[in-house]
């Protein structure tokens, strides 16, 4: 069995779930924490990566090293060649799982995918791509079963209209719906209407509108109202998702595309496409890319314990809207 893995695609929810599967291979939670290293190639030093890969497992058969975003650091042929030669020497007592976001159009030319094709016995790869919009109702039905419940087809269709192909958001909404019906009966249309994200999503749109208009006071008010009703990390995911959509929409608009082009390309509900198109018109591509880099920095700071998410969001509002 190979001890090198590469998970890739644009379905981050599916990738995160697969990572949890790797973590669940440990029988004892205590030994799991002691034998698992979670690293990001953007910030990890060569020495720390070397130590993580070559340390001996403690009271377990093997160690697990999760390495995010390898392409961000190994971004030229010489660095990649050196990195590949290094990970080929990973001891059998260590399982190295690399993962990153890759769009479907970039899969065939990805350097790790190419290397895997040439070295099939050394590394195992798996793609996790977002479903097509037309396939989302079926995905929702299947995910609801995975979470121990049932959902009626019309309810699945309505939820699809709300979340588009955002599988992470769909998974969170399904969890809320099943808690709402207490897993006692199938989820119905009226349950989706009562529980799901329309209100929160509209508030996120309003929040981004306030940021784009430089209205810091309104943005702060909306942010704290959302934090009272939403899990901070769920809210963070919605904000990051919206700015990613804005970058894609801005690119389409710069190419003389329309709202309908945005809806088709992003796989979102027409309501979401309309709001996103309107908001994208208020930002330049340069500004959106700067914001996205700032979001990545915040994400890194939160995950490494340098800042709390609440404070990071407050700081973001001050930076963007004053």
Secondary structure by P-SEA (a helix, b strand, c coil): cccbbbbbccaaaaaaaaaaaaaaccccaaaaaaabbbbbcccccaaaaaaaaccccccccbbbbbbcccccccccaaaaaaaaaaaaaccccbbbbbbbbbccccccccaaaaaaaaccccbbbbbbbbccccaaaaaaaaaaaaacccccaaaaaaaaaacccaaaaaaaaaaaaaaaacccccccaaaaaacccaaaaaaaaaaaaaaaacaaaaaaaaaaaaaacccaaaaaaaaaaaaaaaaaaaaaaaacccaaaaaaaacccaaaaaaaaaaaaaccaaaaaaaaaaaaaaaaaaaaccccaaaaaaaaaaaccc
